[in-house]
Amino acid sequence: MKSFEAKKSDESKLKKRNNQYSQYVNKKMPKTKMLLTCVRAFFIGGLICSIGQVLLDFAKSYLEMDKQTAGTFTSIVLIFVGATLTGLGVYDVIGKYAGAGSIVPITGFANSIVAPAMEHKREGKVMGVGANLFKLAGPVLVCGISAAAVYGLIYWLLKVVGIV
């Protein structure tokens, strides 16, 4: 059994080693440029959203769609473009440059679905692409769909009872 002084010495050595490691990590870790990162995210995210707005206006004006159909059209086009850019490897470059600005819009959703599938495509279409397609976005979709079903059921019950 170690004496109290030996335990204290071991703890002191451990703290010293941890402190040295922390200093080493801080020296090697790249410095982030927070302001530049935020500005890039703001402008690229804004650009993606502006493209979406242009698509929405185009669908309403030139394709003569109603507001809901134009919104659906815009979402489908943005998801398709985001998925295609991910498949071509372009969205990763945009993501590295823009950070959260490329993740927040709906194109980031498409990227989160396609990227895991692309990583596993060498495992085959079913076990690689199919099994990994919703790896990241799947839990989000399940929670959203489940919540919508529960809210819909509650609303229906309230309507049947006559409260709503």
VOGU-3710 file (C-alpha; in Angstrom, 3 decimals, decimal comma):
1> mksfeakksd> 0,000/0,000/0,000  1,364/3,387/-0,987  1,953/6,013/1,605  0,162/9,319/1,581  3,309/11,102/0,363  3,720/8,637/-2,533  0,088/9,132/-3,621  0,519/12,898/-3,397  3,688/12,669/-5,502  1,892/10,547/-8,126
11> esklkkrnnq> -0,962/13,066/-8,297  1,526/15,899/-8,648  3,293/14,117/-11,518  -0,036/13,429/-13,209  -1,108/17,071/-12,938  2,264/18,211/-14,288  2,028/15,793/-17,229  -1,551/16,867/-17,982  -0,509/20,521/-17,851  2,408/19,869/-20,221
21> ysqyvnkkmp> 0,099/18,016/-22,604  -2,432/20,865/-22,543  0,302/23,354/-23,382  1,515/21,112/-26,233  -2,017/20,807/-27,654  -2,575/24,577/-27,441  0,675/25,185/-29,354  -0,193/22,698/-32,120  -3,883/23,557/-32,454  -4,611/25,879/-35,386
31> ktkmlltcvr> -5,920/29,282/-34,418  -9,421/30,045/-35,644  -10,361/33,341/-37,159  -13,759/33,714/-35,530  -14,821/36,968/-37,192  -13,810/35,806/-40,676  -15,573/32,467/-40,137  -18,777/34,219/-39,058  -18,669/36,611/-42,020  -18,169/33,731/-44,464
41> affigglics> -21,018/31,754/-42,902  -23,299/34,799/-43,036  -22,623/35,579/-46,693  -22,644/32,012/-48,046  -25,753/31,109/-46,038  -27,369/34,335/-47,241  -26,363/33,575/-50,820  -27,948/30,115/-50,641  -31,120/31,594/-49,158  -31,149/34,337/-51,810
51> igqvlldfak> -30,917/31,711/-54,537  -33,879/30,004/-52,889  -35,826/33,261/-52,902  -35,055/33,813/-56,589  -36,265/30,275/-57,329  -39,450/30,912/-55,325  -40,156/34,168/-57,143  -39,406/32,507/-60,492  -41,824/29,676/-59,737  -44,590/32,068/-58,685
61> sylemdkqta> -44,121/34,568/-61,511  -43,016/32,621/-64,575  -44,259/29,125/-63,811  -47,483/30,561/-62,352  -47,444/28,338/-59,275  -49,350/29,155/-56,103  -47,369/29,962/-52,964  -47,369/26,429/-51,531  -46,481/24,708/-54,808  -43,723/27,251/-55,472
71> gtftsivlif> -42,305/26,594/-51,990  -42,314/22,855/-52,623  -40,659/23,382/-56,014  -37,965/25,555/-54,435  -37,261/23,001/-51,700  -36,999/20,163/-54,207  -34,621/22,111/-56,457  -32,385/23,171/-53,543  -32,263/19,622/-52,147  -31,454/18,233/-55,604
81> vgatltglgv> -28,675/20,787/-56,133  -27,257/20,174/-52,643  -27,284/16,394/-53,140  -25,713/16,699/-56,589  -22,965/19,016/-55,338  -22,275/16,593/-52,481  -22,022/13,694/-54,925  -19,577/15,658/-57,060  -17,492/16,629/-54,012  -18,155/20,349/-54,450
91> ydvigkyaga> -20,323/20,787/-51,345  -17,442/19,712/-49,095  -15,347/22,570/-50,470  -18,229/24,993/-49,891  -18,671/23,613/-46,375  -15,004/24,058/-45,508  -15,123/27,651/-46,715  -18,520/28,672/-45,321  -18,810/26,529/-42,204  -22,281/26,757/-40,662
101> gsivpitgfa> -23,463/28,971/-43,501  -23,636/25,903/-45,716  -25,166/23,619/-43,097  -28,146/25,654/-41,957  -30,048/26,039/-45,258  -31,955/23,120/-46,750  -28,945/22,245/-48,913  -27,156/21,236/-45,711  -29,955/18,722/-45,103  -29,333/17,199/-48,519
111> nsivapameh> -25,612/17,076/-47,773  -26,233/15,310/-44,439  -28,195/12,593/-46,212  -25,921/12,053/-49,208  -22,476/12,374/-47,555  -22,656/9,196/-45,388  -23,970/7,231/-48,363  -21,116/8,455/-50,559  -18,564/7,373/-47,959  -19,869/3,802/-48,063
121> kregkvmgvg> -20,583/3,411/-51,798  -17,735/0,918/-52,219  -19,682/-1,491/-49,970  -22,412/-1,777/-52,594  -25,705/-0,138/-53,436  -27,797/-1,862/-50,775  -25,416/-2,413/-47,846  -23,310/0,656/-48,575  -25,410/3,441/-50,020  -28,862/2,251/-48,913
131> anlfklagpv> -27,892/1,323/-45,361  -26,021/4,555/-44,731  -28,278/6,998/-46,581  -30,126/8,193/-43,482  -27,403/7,568/-40,918  -27,116/11,229/-39,927  -30,469/12,665/-40,946  -32,518/9,578/-40,032  -32,931/10,319/-36,318  -33,940/13,900/-37,120
141> lvcgisaaav> -36,545/12,690/-39,603  -37,894/10,069/-37,194  -38,265/12,623/-34,392  -39,895/15,173/-36,682  -42,337/12,720/-38,227  -43,181/11,184/-34,837  -43,785/14,601/-33,294  -46,002/15,596/-36,230  -48,046/12,411/-35,839  -48,495/12,961/-32,084
151> ygliywllkv> -49,457/16,625/-32,550  -51,867/15,681/-35,323  -53,494/13,037/-33,130  -53,847/15,474/-30,233  -55,340/18,106/-32,537  -57,777/15,558/-33,994  -58,862/14,441/-30,512  -59,363/18,048/-29,413  -61,402/18,687/-32,548  -63,569/15,595/-31,985
161> vgiv> -64,226/16,634/-28,385  -65,107/20,141/-29,591  -62,358/22,120/-27,864  -60,809/23,314/-31,115
//
